[in-house]
Amino acid sequence: MTIPIALTIAGSDSSGGAGIQADLKTFAAFGVYGASVITALTAQNTTGVSGIHQVPAEFVAAQIDAVFSDLDVKAVKIGMVAERPVIDAIAAGLERWSPKRVVFDPVMVATSGDRLLAPDAVDALRKKLIARANIITPNLPEAAALLDEQIASSETAIESQGKRLLAMGCGAVLIKGGHGGGAESIDYLIRRGSIVALPAPRIATKNTHGTGCSLSSAIAAGLAKGDDLETAVCRAKVWITGAIAAADQLGVGEGNGPIHHGFDRTRC
């Protein structure tokens, strides 16, 4: 039996807590072989992003072709895509290689608050990537930004936004509740005709750097291993909750530190 392979298409985080680095750590935690296509280099640490260097679109395309021409990719996770030409290159690559399982995390702003997506790229992201995804995983501010609406503050509003995001062509939407309030952090898995609430205790920690990247890559890892979508999402939710709960054990950096990708997931 060969190891399942997942591909992450995302930006690099020089501090190791988010982006490509977080995705590869997550794949490893789930027993999945990780390949990568780097869309941007960031100079960042736990306190913020000090610089972004874009990878040329043609080289993003070359990376995609190199991976798919040789590796049996079972699932793709797409993360940080900062500029329109790179979005075009990724969309064209997905068209060429037709992966069956695509998870898209529409990263717009870092945990530190630094904007990662050029304003003119948002429309391309809506039109060219969302429709190609089996599931998209926006948090509450990202879901609102994709729809040019206010941030949803009730389950009814979240469900309504999820349905409008579904209308953009994706197979499912997971709206993450980490930016909400209350004792529980509730994510909502919204599909045509169904909505599933996934609650977990809200953990009091500032060390949440890379949470969104890691959750979406955990879903991709589950899909790569053959889980159905709801099972992959539920297992990813349990795992990310454990990784956040263990984050304070690391003591990395002076700002928003990373989650603990290497905690004992057998306790989940």
N, C-alpha and C positions, 0 to 999 in steps of 0.2 A: 504494500500500500504506500503510495507516495503522499507527501505532505501537501495539504491544500495551500494554494498561493493566493494572496490578496495584493492588490496594487494600490498604493496611495499616490494621488496627484495633488500636491499641496506645496506650501512654502516651508522653508527651513527656519527653525528657531535656534539661534546660536546658543541660547541658554539651556536647550534640551527639554523644555517642559511642554511645548506645544508643537503644532505643525507636523512635519515629516518625522521628527524624532519621537514625538508622542505616539504617532500612528504605528511606527515600527515597534516600539515598546509594547503597545497594546496587542498587535498581531502576535508577538512572541508570547505574551501572557496567555493567549488563547490557543497556543500551539499551531499557529499559522505562519507560513513563510512569507515575509514581507518584501515586496519590490517597491521602487519609488520612482516618481517623476517629479523633479523639483521645478516649481513655477516661479519662485522668487527666493532671494536670500534676504534675511532680515538681520540687522544688528540689534539685538534686544536682550534684555535680561528680565528679572522679576519685577523691575520697577518701570519698565516701559520700552518702547521701540524707538531707537535713535536713527535708524536708516533702513531703507528698503532698496534692494538692487534687483530689478526685474530680469528674469531670464528671457532671452529673445524667443518669440513665438515659434520660429522655425526649429530652435533647439528643443523646445518642449515637445514639438511634433516628433523630432528625431528620437527622443527618449521613449515616447509612447510606442513608436514603431519597433524600437529595439527590444522593448520588454515583450510586447505581444507576439513578435515574430519568433520568439524562442520559448517563452514561459506559458504554461497552461493556467492563465489567470481565471480564478473562479469568482472573484468579486472585485469591484473597484470602489474606492472611496475618493471623493473629490473634496478638497478643502479650499485653502486660500488661492483665489484667482483674482489678481489685482487689476488687470488691464484687459481691454476688449480684444486685442489681437491674440492673447493667450487663451481667452475663452473660445474664440473662433478655432484655434488650433486644437483645443481639447474636444470641442464638438465634432470637428472633422475626424479626429482620431477615433472617437467613439463610433462614428459612422463607418469608418473603415473596418474596425475590428469587432464591432457588435457584441460587447460583453453583456451577459445575461443579467447580471446583478450589479446595480450601480447605486451607491449611497452618496448623496450630495449634501454637504454641510455648508450652507451659504455664509461663510465667514466674512463679516463686514468690519467688526471692531474687535480689537484685542481685549483681554481681561483688564489691562491697564487703562483702557479707554481710547487707545490710539486707533485711528481709522486705517483700515487695511485695504479698502476697495475704492478705486477711483469712481467718482460720481457717474461718469459717463459709461461705466461698465455695468451698472445695475440693470439697465434694460436688456443688454446682451445676455446677462446672467439669467434673467427671467425667460427670455425667448429661446435660448440655445442650450441651456443645461438642465433646467428644471424638468422639461418634457422628456428628457432622456433618463431620468432617475426613477428607480423603483421606489425610493423613499428620499425625502428631504428632511433635514433635521434643524430647522431654525429655532433659536430661542425667542422669547417674547418680543424683544426689540427688533430682531431680524425679520420675524414674521410681519410685524407692522411696517417695517421699511420696505419689504418686498411688495406690499399692497398700498403703500403711501397712506397709511392710516395711523390712528392713535394706538398705543400699546393696549392690548386686550387686558381687561381687569376682572373678568368673570369667566366661568366655564362656558356660558352661552356665547360670549364674544370670541373666546378661543376657538370653539367649534365652528363658528361662522367664518373666522379667518382661515381656519384649516380647509374648509370647503372651497373657499375662493382660491386658495393655493392649489388644491387638487384640480381646479378648473384650468390651471396652467399646463396640465398634462402629466404630472407625476403620478405614480401609483399609490403613494401614501405620504402622509405628513406626520412627523413627530414634532409637536411644539413643546419645547422644553420649559419647565417652570422654575428653573433656578433663579431667575430674576424676579420672581413673584415674592409674596409675603406669606406669613403663616407658619405653623409648626411643621408642615409637610411641603416638600418640593414635588409637585405633581406634573408629570409629563402626560401629554395626550396624544395617543396614536389614532389618527383620523384617516379612515378609508371611506370609499363610497359605500354608504349604507351602515357604517359602524363607527363608534368612537370608544376607545378603551382608555380609562384613566389609570396611570401607573404612579401611585404615591410612594414616597420614601421619606423618612425623617429628614428635616432640614438640618444640616450639620453646621455648627458655628465654627467656621474657620475662614481665614483670608486666603488659604492656600488652595486655590481652585484653578490655577493657571493650566490651561490645556484641557479643561473638562470637556468642552464641546468637541474638540478634535478627537479626544479619546473615546467618547461615547459613540460617535459616528464610525470610528474605525473598529470598535468592538462589535457594532452591528454588522459591518462588512465582514469581520472575521467569522461571525456566526453564519452568515450567508455562504461564505466560502466553504465552511465545513458541512453545509447541507441543511442547516436549520431553515424552517419556514420563517417568513418575515416576523410574525408576532413573537415566535419563540426567540429569534435573534434579538429583537428589541427588548424583551423582558429580561433575558440573560444579561444583556449589555447594561440595563438599568440597575440590576442587582450588583453587577461588578463595579460600575462607576461609583455607586454609593459606598461600597467598601473601600475603593481607592481614595475617595475624598475623606472618609473617616480616618484613614491611616496617614493622610497627608502631613499632619503635624509631626510625625515621627522623623521626617526627612531633615527639616531645618535647612532648606536650600534658599539662599538669597535673602535680601532685605525687604522685598516687596511681596507681591502675590506669588507665593511659591507654588511648585508643581504638585499635582496629585501623586499618589504612590502607586505607580504602575506595577511594582514588584511585590505588592502585599500578597499574602497567601489567599489566592482566590478560591481555594478549596473550602474556605470558611463561608463563602457566599451561599 
